[in-house]
Amino acid sequence: MIAPQDLESELNKQPFEPFRIVTSGGKSYDVTEKDRPLIMVGRRTVIIGLRVPETDPYFDRYEVVALVHIIRLEPIPVAQQQPASAGSP
């Protein structure tokens, strides 16, 4: 489980460093500079906006993830970044 303050801290880091949210179910979400406005952190959940297609500036759908299911945040090396990837199955 991750604390909401820890996730907020990653989102507000200056300069921003892309990271991946990894869940207990094996699903992960890449968060890039462009995705920051699509992430809403709550007390017990995080809402992750997903673009379809990924080039769209607005999210088409969203997923709600309980913070208790987020097992880690990991940095995304610059070479691995995918353009505008708010979610990866």
PyMOL commands that set and color helices and strands:
alter all, ss='L'
color gray80, all
select helices_A, chain A and resi 4-11+33-38+67-69+78-80
alter helices_A, ss='H'
color red, helices_A
select strands_A, chain A and resi 19-23+28-31+39-41+45-50+61-66+70-75
alter strands_A, ss='S'
color yellow, strands_A
deselect
rebuild
show_as cartoon
